[in-house]
Amino acid sequence: MTRGPVEAVMVGAGSRGYDAYGRHALRHPGEIRFVAVAEPNEERLRRFAAAHGIGADRQFRCYSELLARGRLAQALFNCTQDATHVASTVPALEQGYDVMLEKPMADTLDGCLTIARAALRTGARVEVAHVLRYTDFYASAHRIVASGRLGEVYSARMAENVSCWHMAHSFVRGNWRRGVPMILAKCCHDLDLMQWNLGRGRRLTSHGSLCHFRPDRAPEGATERCADEHGAGCPVEPRCPYSAPRLYLGDHTGWPVNVISEDTSLEARLRAVRTGPYGRCVFRCDNDVVDHQVVCVELEGGGTATLTMHGHSHREERTLRYDGTRATMRGRFFKAGRSEITIHDHVTGALERVEPEVGDDLHGGGDTGLMRAFVRLLRGEGEQRNTVLEALESHLMAFAAEEARLEGRVVELQPYRELAR
């Protein structure tokens, strides 16, 4: 028996909604089909509707208008900004939608708990988009740890090396520059992987701050913008690593360039650089999130794990090192190229290499893997790999890490879990 595609609605047709989930639906029409869309930006609304053949009666300017029509499909993809996740997710769950929710779950601890409680109360499924679990790289690393190949892992080091241009784009000039802690917005992925592979944490400490992207670090002579609306440029722009013209005005028009303007013509991009938020000097923005942070976790199993996040890398890459009683595993995940895992045996000294596959989506195969797993779940063909309570654990760790950083003390994780009860 041939099964038709799962039907879904899209709430938020920006970068993730259009480029990741929408793109997958167009590539795999037999798996999933979007039948309605809600998006306040008129150009994005029309673009998504046209790509997916959605009629005018199923196009909405906001999520509340869509939800007012009742349940229109089996699933709802929530790709709105973090601050609206609670208001847009809870009513959807109450209507019976299964929800694919962009990470982080919400921008506050109370918001995360509210969504988790609503999911448990209604019985609807929430899949938080921790896409790295679905990459071949991290799935391979998980299998190696779970197999016992490393023995008992008592020391683990993980690093989220954010490239300097990504830091400038998303966390200095962009949507995640203030309000939501960086350790939550960027690294709930990594904290999820930590507890998935190594078990839950018992307590943690954290240190970090905003050191570089501040007005007092601006080079002498730097102007408010890389180029103003009259075409005048900043005198230090040619030698600045964060030059907006260099990042946005080249031949590449995919992410992140397509974020600054729906129209990716050179003229439109030039106008966006001269007048929009992505042309601002990185030293003169209204950002307040940290540009480096380290979290040190004591695990319930007795080992320790550290996560280092920083926004000063030459390229976008995650690294890991797990030292076990039988072997050491090291890995480099580079989503735009070759990734590698090596296992060094303590007895024989042998070196084993694993080269995971890297997909062509924005997360090295993770978006595709997540979408296919979600479709199977909705069809009743598979179990949920990352339940809402598992996803919540990484968020609790992130909020605890931010408390530890701000207050300079050790934070126990059990009180956070008591709140989740």
Number of C-alpha atoms within 10 A of each C-alpha: 3 5 8 11 16 20 18 22 23 27 28 25 27 22 18 18 22 20 17 17 23 23 17 19 20 15 11 13 14 13 19 23 21 26 18 25 29 26 24 14 14 10 13 19 21 16 15 26 22 12 13 18 13 16 12 12 7 15 20 19 16 17 23 15 12 22 17 9 9 12 17 17 17 14 27 26 26 28 25 23 16 21 16 16 22 21 14 19 29 19 17 25 24 16 15 19 26 25 24 23 22 21 25 26 31 26 22 19 18 13 18 21 22 17 24 21 17 20 23 14 11 14 14 17 22 29 23 21 23 21 20 21 24 23 23 20 26 20 16 18 23 17 12 15 18 14 10 14 17 21 15 18 23 17 19 22 17 23 19 24 20 22 17 18 22 20 24 26 25 16 24 29 24 18 15 21 22 16 14 19 20 23 27 25 22 20 22 25 22 24 26 24 21 23 18 18 18 23 14 20 25 17 20 23 22 24 19 19 14 13 11 16 23 16 13 11 12 16 12 9 9 17 20 16 26 27 24 18 14 8 11 12 18 18 15 15 19 13 8 16 12 22 22 25 19 13 18 25 18 11 9 12 17 12 12 16 19 18 19 22 18 16 14 19 13 14 10 15 24 22 18 20 24 23 16 17 17 27 25 24 26 28 23 19 19 14 20 19 21 23 22 21 21 21 24 20 26 19 20 13 14 12 17 20 22 21 22 22 25 19 22 18 16 11 15 19 18 19 19 19 19 22 20 21 15 15 22 21 24 19 22 17 22 18 22 16 12 13 21 16 21 17 22 18 18 14 8 8 10 11 13 11 14 14 14 18 17 20 18 14 16 15 19 25 20 26 25 23 18 23 21 17 19 25 18 16 17 18 13 10 11 12 12 16 14 17 14 21 16 14 26 24 21 25 30 23 29 25 20 24 30 22 16 20 21 13 13 12 14 17 22 19 20 13 11 17 13 8 11 18 7
